[in-house]
């Protein structure tokens, strides 16, 4: 079995150059087993001069063909797997520092390992992330300072 870290590092390396050349940015990589099957999932953003754009099926196909060729040549994964390429989605998780900067001021859902101020979840506008804490502004305009050590997941909220 391939190491998740090694596969992710290879994808990151390949996508850095390919993405810069073709206008894509790697969001994250997952190599997971579900049932009897393994899945290598690649989540990618489309870049424009103005910022980010919507990923289409054509974009996913371009990246999939590129990565398939790279994976076939390097052969880092010994078992059978399915390659899936998609956008990070509307409710994407925020993982990198650049994600927090990019989506500052956007609505987010925060899941916590244990209750903080009486709840294991928070919803609000994403404020600053500094050192050991994340600031969330709730619906009443109050700012909450959440220790990063309590946070299990931060994702964009889908607001209708």
N, C-alpha and C positions, 0 to 999 in steps of 0.2 A: 504494500500500500504506500502511496506517495504521502509525503509530509504535507499537511495543509499549508504550513508556513512556506515551504519551498515552492509549491505550486503558486501560491499567492504572490510570492516575491518575483517569480518568473512572469506572471501576468502583469504585475506592476511595471516591471522592466520593459516588457514588450509594448505595453500600452502607452508608456511615457513618450517614446519616440513616435509611434504610430499615431497617437492622439494629438501630439503637437503638430504633426504633418497634416492630419485630416480633420482636425477640429473636434476631438473627443477628449473627455477627461474621465478616468476611472474613478468610480465612487467606492466600490468595494467588491470583494470576491468571496464567494462561499464554496466550499467543497464539503458536501454533506451526504450522508446516507439516509435515504428514506425508504423504508421497507427493505426490499432486496436490491434496490438500485442506488447508484451513486450519481450525484449531480454536481457539476461544476457550473456555478451561476456567476455571471459577470454583470455588474450593474454599472452603466456608463451614462454620463451626461454629454449633451451636444453643446459645443461652445460656438459662439458667434463673436463678432467684434463688439457688440453691445452687451454681451453677457452670455446667458444660457438660452437654449431653444429646446423645443419639444423633440424627443427622439422618435423617429418613425421606424416602421418595419424595415425599410430600406437601409437605415443606419445600422440596425441590429444585424441585418444580413451581411453588410460590409465587414463589421467587426467580427462576426462569427466566422466568416470565411478566412479572415486574416488569422484569428486565433487558432482555428482548426489546423491551418498549415503550420503554424508555429508549434503547436502541441504535437502534431504528427512528426515533425522533424526532431524535436527535442525528446519526445516520448517520456515525460516525467511521471506519468500515471500508469501504473501497471494493470489495474483492474479496469473493467468496462465502466463507462460513465456516459452521461448525457451532458452536452454542452448547451447552456441556455444563456442568451444575451438579452438584456432588457434595460429599460430606464430604471432609475431608483424608485420611481413611483411618486404619487402625490403625498403619501404618508411616509416618505423616506426617513430612515433613522439618521440622526446627526452623529457622525463618528469622528470627523477630523476637525481640527481647529478652524480650517477654512470653511467647513460647513456652518459652524457657529457664527462666523463673521458674515458669511453670505446670507444667512437667514435671520440675522438680527432684526427684531421687530415683527417677525412673523409669529403666527399662532402655533404653539407646540403643546404636545401632551408629554408629560414627564411621569415615568413609572419609577417608584422607589423600592428599595429593598425592605425598608420598614417605615412605619408611619412617621411623618414629619408634620407638625402642626395639625395632628389629628387625622391625616390621610396618607394613603400609599400612592396616590396619584395627584397630579396637579395639572391644570390647564391655564394657559395664559400666553402673553407675548414674550418672546425670547429677548432677554436683556443681555447684559455682558456676561461673559464667562471669564473669570479671572482666577488664576492660580488654583485654589481649592474650593471654589464656589461658583454657582450658577444663579443668576438673577432672573426671576420670572415676575412679570407684572400681571396681576390677576384682573378680572373683569371690573373690579371696583377701583382700579388704579393703584392698588397697594403693591409694593415691591417685596418679594420674598427672596431671601438669600438661602439657597439650598446647598449644603455641603456636597461636593462631587462624590464623596465616598458613599453617600446614600442613594445615588442615582443608578438605576439599572438600565434605563433606556430613555432617550429623548428622541421624539420623532415629530415631524411636521403634522399638525392637525389638519384634518379635512374640514373646512368650514363651508357650509352651504348657505 
